[in-house]
Amino acid sequence: MPPAIQFEALADDALLLRFGERIDIELNACVQAATACLRQRLPQVECVPAYASVLLRFDPQHWSGGDPHRQVQAAACAALEEPSLVTAAPHELVIPVCYGGEHGPDLAEVAAHCRLDADAVIDRHTAASYRVAMLGFAPGFPYLLGLDPQLAVPRRTDPRQRVPAGSVAIGGSQTGIYPETLPGGWQLIGCTPLLLFDITANTPSLFTPGDRVRFEAIDEDQFRDLAAANPA
Amino acid sequence: MNVTVIKPGLLSSLQDAGRPGHAALGVGRAGAMDPPAWQLANALVGNVGGEAAIECTLTGSSLRFEQAAVIALTGAPIAAHVGEHSVPMWTTCHLAAGSVLHLGGIASGCRSYLAVRGGFDVPALLGSRSSDLHAHIGYAHGRALRAGDVLPVGTTAPLAGSAAGGEVQPLGWSLDPQPWFDFAQRPLALLRGSHWAQLDAASQRLLFDGKFSLSKDSNRTASRLDGHTLQLQTPLELISEAALPGTVQLPPSGQPIALLAEAPVTGGYPRIGQIAMVDLPRLAQRRPGDTVCFHETTLDEALTRLAAHRQRLARLLGTIAQRLEHT
């Protein structure tokens, strides 16, 4: 555990446990470890990891006999002091992506901005190993850490009204995948035929926070075959 | 038994207690915007399993009941009738088979609830029948009700004392709406938010003394507040953190936004305030143009009021269950 953890009362039923205020892969590793530990030890508290913080949401009535925030904070501190018993290995997912063309309409622009050619952008994007820092924006949308710093590009000045489901995108130093057709301002470099979120499935989200992710380039034919096998 | 939507109204959807526990997957809670009103409507028809009810916004729906049904209306005052018979609110009503219930305009407040005995029995997703209109989760992919929708109603034993007779039969007693609907629109209790101290001095004062009005651009996700533009002393660059219903955010435009039931699970705007949970249903009952004022509260005070409110609601739910048994 890192030395400094801050607690902040957010609402009647919520505390924020903060490790820092930066987007940083090491801070996020602390967040994922703390989330796993707290879920194990405080099953009655909902733990929601973000980049550098964990939201603890609880029913204040459940913690009767004193200030519920103080009780949850004390319980969380006690839980985090004990080393976790089980450290489950993170899931590793390989996401097939058809880069460029109609699937990645901003690839050329991204390449120009990065002073690379399109193939070099694809090489760098597929070479890196990413971690799912958190899910948000829409159900199943993964915010991925680990983008090659040379691929960082500003968001679009005119956000799109409809970004197609499966679009793989770069926004600033982050990369992510749109689970469904949504408005969005990130730069689209490719598309995956995989279904990211299905509310009716036993595990609705393909990704969970803490997962390891790699991208693998596929061509148009492979995209079509995989899309047919994974109907949305 | 089915209920057919003849006219949906401006924005009507099925709502229950929502979908807690899935924020880590990016799935918000949604659920009824005025939870006590939803709970009381269910209690009045003898539903005890957190059944889904219809939440109407500003105008009501028209619905045909294939078979005899037991209904209750709560929340914002709404004109309701079946044929020439008016249907009272805050009580249990028997409707004859084939009844067409017309819910009219909402005169004050914003959201009314219609519960039916047995509940609207659409498939539950992640444990809830709520429609999350923003995330497209729920009945018919989380859209608002439309004309022609046929909503199944769960089967349950008939209510004791349920008598066939006239077209509309209210029971001989009703609830006092007073504590459950804020006719006076009093100020809402607000906690200082994480970034309140970074507001400039004038904005700090305005947040607690100013009169805001609810923007037309408000929905189940958020209430936008018109009237004053607030400013930070210096701009803040924040990384995304968890977002919550009741959080008052300040985007760069300076127009405060209060997040509501369908709040996104993450957000990156400064948090200048947090509305006390006990007062969130009262904000949900403000309509565009209504005044919104805040008064400062502490966490202790907010929790004390919340506990008292929940106790009062629990007692009333118990009383209703007893009365229904002995009707």
Interface residues (C-beta under 8 A of the other chain):
Chain A: E8 A9 L10 A11 D12 D13 A14 L16 E21 R22 I23 T35 E46 C47 V48 P49 A50 Y51 A52 S53 L55 R57 P60 Q61 D67 P68 H69 M134 L135 G136 F137 A138 P139 G140 F141 Y143 E180 F197 I199 T200 P204 S205 T208 P209
Chain B: P20 G21 H22 A23 A24 L25 G26 V27 L125 L126 A135 H136 I137 L191 S194 L238 I239 S240 E241 A242 L244 G246 T247 P264 V265 T266 R271 Q274 A276 M277 V278 L299 D300 A302 L303 L306 A307 R310
